Amino acid sequence: MPARMIAGAQPTTALLAGVPAFAELGARELEGIAAVAIRRRFVPGAVVFREGDASTTCYAIASGRARAVREHADGRRLTLADFGPGDIFGELAMFDDERRSATVAAVDALDVLAVRGSDMRRLMQEHADLAVKLAVTLARRLRATNERLARQSFQTVQSRVAGVLGQLAADAVRDGAGPRDVPVTATQAELAALAGSSRESASRFLAVLERAGVISQGRGRLTVHDPAALEHYVY
């Protein structure tokens, strides 16, 4: 089973308070969301939902990371976003019952709070502040996605891959890794998808970084020895 209930650990209301969209809600509002939230865990690689599935539930990440991708009929994949602790995904379920527009899977061990869209719509009707904060969160995410796609359209493959690696390393440091020799869990195919390049092109550039001593590669993961050095490849 890819998902199961999580026992114990941090109270649900405390986890919700760490989600930016919920951070300014009062105790009563947080308790209302906590009452309908279900805590679940997904193992690395497990699919939370697939593109085309019914859109019934939204998720807030307690720990771990998830990735949203879209797949073309010819097998190509476009990475839309990475999510970490405090982020919300599948949030369109809070506004309508349309089909999922992307596939989201766990990058590593993923703990989430799952809330049915119908419950969130009821809560938003009861608490207008919640609806406003969620709308702001959606707007910021759309702006960030647009900026990333625009930036990538003007960058070389090397620059895009270095930028993605730098961001993944920064995320790992934020989650508790040291400032050097930072472990990054990602395959070459995943890095290529995040950078919007072919796997072959990404692989060639990763080999350049490895020869320069900036990274070392392993099976399904790599280590960024000097994150600051990646900045020299981003332009």
N, C-alpha and C positions, 0 to 999 in steps of 0.2 A: 504494500500500500504506500503510495507516495505521500499521502497526507494523513495526519492524525492530530488529535487534541493534545495540547501542551498542558502539563500539570504544573502547579506551583509557580515559582519564579515571580517576576515583578507583577504587581496588580494591574489589571486591565486599564483602570482609570489613569494610572501613572504612565503607562505606555501611550495611551491616547494623548495625554498632555504633552508628550514629546513630539507629536505630529504637528508641524507648523500650522496646518489648516485648523487644528483644534486647540492650539496652545493658549489662546485667549478666552476660551470658553470657561464658564463657571463650573463649579463642582456638580451642580444639578444637571447641566447639559452633558458633561462628560459621563456622569453616571447613567444618563439615558442611552448614550451610545454604547457604553460598556454592557448594559443589560441585554443588548441584542447582538453583540459581537461574539464571534466564535474564534478561539485561538487554534491555529493550525500550523503544522510543520511540513515542509516539502524538502525532500532530499535533493542534493545537487543534480541538476539536469532534468528534474521532474517538471512537467508542463502544468502550470496553474490553470490556464485555459488556452484554447486555440482560436485562431482567426475563424470567424464564421459561427462560433458557439453562441448560444443564447446568452445575452448580457443580463445577468441577474444579481451579481455580487461585486462589491468593491473591496479592496484590500489595503490595509495600512501595514507597513513593514516594521516589526519589532526588532529583528536582527537578520543579518544576511543580505544578499543582493539578488535582484531579479533583472531580466532583460526582455524588452519588447522588440519583436521582429515581425516583418512582413515577408512573405515568400511569393516569388513570381512563379508562374506555371513552368518556366524553364529551369527552375531550381535555384535561381539567384535569390539571395536574402538581403534585406535592408534592415539594419538595426535602427530602431526609432529612438530608444531611450534605455538608459540604465537606471535602476532604482536601488536605493539603500535605506538604512534605518531612518524612519520618520517620513518616508515618501508614501504617497498613495498611488495605486494604479487600478485600472478597471473602473475608474470613477465615473465614466459615462453611464454606468448602470444606475447611478443615483438620479439621472435626469431622464432617461428613456429606456426602452426595452429593445433597442436595435441590436443586431448581431455584433459580436466582437470584431473590431477593426484590425486586430493584431494578435499574435501569439505571445504569451508571456511565460517564461520558464525560469526556474531557480538557477542562479549561477553557482551558488554554494548553499550550504544548509540555510534554509529560509524559514523564519518564524513570522507569521502574519496574524493580523486580526481581520477576520472576514465579516462583512456586514451586508445583508441583503439590500438591494437597491430600494425595494418597497419600504423597508424600515427607515432608510436614510431620507427618503422623500417625505415620509411622515414627520421625522424629526426636523427637517428643514422648514416644513410648514409651521411647526411649533416654535422654532428658533430662527428668526430671520438672519441673525448674525452668522450662523453656521452656513447658510446658503451663500452669503456674501464672501466669506472667507474661502469657501470651496471654489467659487467663481474666480477669485484672485489667483488661487493656486493653479487652476486650469490655464488662465491667461499667461502666467509666468512660464509654465511648461511649454505652451505653444510658442511663446517668444523665444525661449531657449532653443527649441527645436529648429525654428526658422533661422536663427543666428548660426547654429551649427551647420545646417545644410548650406547656407550661403557661404560660410567660411570655407567649407570643404570644396565647394565648387571652384574656388580660386587657389587652392593649395595643391602641391605635388603629393604623390603617394607617400613619399618619405615624410613630408611635413605632417600629413594626416595621421600616419601610423605613430610618429613620435608624439603627436598631441594626444592621441588616444592612450598611449602608454603612460604619458605623464599624468593624465587624469585618473587612470586606474591606480597608479602608484599613490597619488594624492588621496584617493578614496581609502586605500589600504592604510595609509598613515593616519588618516582621520579616525579609522576604526581600531587603531591601537598598534600598528606596525611601527618599527623604528624608522628614522629618517634615511637610513642607508640599507642596502641589501634588502629591498622591499619585495616580498613575495606577491606575485600577481597571478591569479588563477584564470587563465584564458588560453585557448588553443590558437594556433596560427589562423585557422578559419574564422574564429570568433573575432580576433583582432582585425582581420581583413574586413569582416562585415561591419564592425564598428567604424572603421576608417573609410568605408565605401570603396574598397579596392579589391582586386583579385587576390586570391590566396598566394599565387606565385609571386606577385609583386611585393606583397607584405613579407613573404618568406625571405626574399632577396635582401630587403632592407634590414630585417631582423638579423640576418647573417652579418651585415655590415656593423650593426650595433654590437654584436657579440665579439667580432674581431677587435673592435675598439675598446672592449672591456666595460661597456656601459651596461650590458645585460648578460645573463647566461640563461640558456634554455633547457627545459626538462620536458617530461611527458605531461602535456596538458597544463603546464604552468611555466612561468619564467620568473627570474629574479632581476629586479632593476637595482644594480649596484649603486648607481649615481643618478638619482632622478633629475638633479639640476642639469646634468649634461644633456638631457633630452631637449632642453630649451634651445640648444645650438642647432638643432635640426628642424625647428619649427619657424616658419617664416611665411 
